[in-house]
């Protein structure tokens, strides 16, 4: 009788599963058919001619917005950008461009060192007028994204092809023309390395493109020949890339055969485990990994795995919390769907995904798991670590917060204008590590900004207006008017005062941007890291072996 009841229950369960699958398939088919019928009816009867090339992609994008921000539809025209993101390679001139409102055109923002644009003599701030004899035109009513993408596509092309780039250079009366030979461009994943002391090496890794683990290995070997006894790996602002590169990077410091990464998804093909597959480079060198809130994805795999193995001290601020994996799926007509297929888990078994995109607030915000609901896991040495919400550093060191003034200067183009003019007036500057603008340069910049159209909001003033409104609603507005007016007067816009108060930060920002124009990305990092308190904390820790071992319980 029990066997009969069990068989009946099993048949009932199977029927329910089949019904659910059938019901789901029916709903999918019905709604796809409905969408197809609606579009065809519109196309046939709507008063104006429909643009399928715009409406259908827009409908796809709207559908994907309800999922997560990493699932993307990539048209055939944009697949080259996807390839450049994953490989770090493309064919072109080797420069970043950006829209420049004053001229309603694009400018060269940053030429890469030893790449075609830089070798031809193109500089930051050069306004693009024509490409291969064709006027690029002004943006006009086009969206900034569409206009910039159009210019970028014109600059790219097959390797070994050449064209004439015509630009307007600020401070020069003549139009400049440069013959540029396109080449295969490889964006460096390791843009800056340095021996900070006689024994401490520093490696900056900005992205996880193909081959980046080998780049780190090469730099590490070179440093060890120079006497490096410890390493600082900087993953701040590194938003990730290829997961396999993170596995290979961790493999440099852990034994062969260790489980580093597990992926779990809906289908069997999405369930994959990655083990360290190579002989390690160094199992004992002390390591400090620097992270912040923009360290995500493969950066979190790297620092999380090294933390779980107690192989490095993680320092800085909590990471972003991206525990999702994306895979590209080819679509008809050359398009690609990059979609989330699984969660990943690091060696301790934890998933560090912070946001649950299947659960959203009434305003559409994804649900964030609170710290109180996260789970405790153990590292190899028994240290407690948690899932959810990114990787919490072993040593928390908050970076200095930038004043609001700096953010507005960066966004206004005026900072770029001044630095461009500085570069065009000065043929050379001292090395980036020692360069700093003079007092007269600072005063020149102050006057330059004061005479420009630069404006910025002060957060304290905004907050005061909110408090004033709140007081009015609660019946205190009239009685507190004098006090509010007096405080508002104190918080009024005073550019000269702000320049004096934030002088140190402004000078550091100018130094870095000017160094970028002379020494490229290497110069930028050399200048920025010269005043980096998180980096200084890492150096102090590596100079104290007992404290380092205590943190890792060794």
Secondary structure, 3 states (H helix, E strand, C coil): CHHHHHHHHHHHHHHHHHHHHHHHHHHHHHHHHHHHHHHHHHHHHCCCCCCHHHHHHHHHHHHHCCCCCCCEEECHHHHHHHHHHHHCEEEECCEEEEEECCCCEEEEEEECCCCHHHHHCCCCCCEEEEECCEECCCCCCCCHHHHHHHHHHHHCCCCCCEEEEEEECCCCCCEEEEEEECEEEECCCCCEEEECCCCEEEEECCCECCCHHHHHHHHHHHHHHCCCCEEEEECCCCCCECHHHHHHHHHCCCCCCCEEEEEEECCHHHCEEEECCCCCCCCCCEEEEEECCCCCCHHHHHHHHHHHCCCCEEEECCCCCCCEEEEEEECHHHCEEEEEEEEEEECCCCCCCCEEEEEECCCCCEEECCHHHCCEEECCCCCEEECCCCCCCCEECCCCCCCHHHHHHHHHCHHHHHHHHHHHHCCCCCCCCCCCCCHHHHHHHHHHHHCCCCCCCCHHHHHHHHHHHHHHHCCCCCCCHHHHHHHHHHCCCCHHHHHHHCHHHHHHHHHHHHHHHHHHHHHHHHHHHHHCHHHHHHHHHHCCHHHHHHHCCC
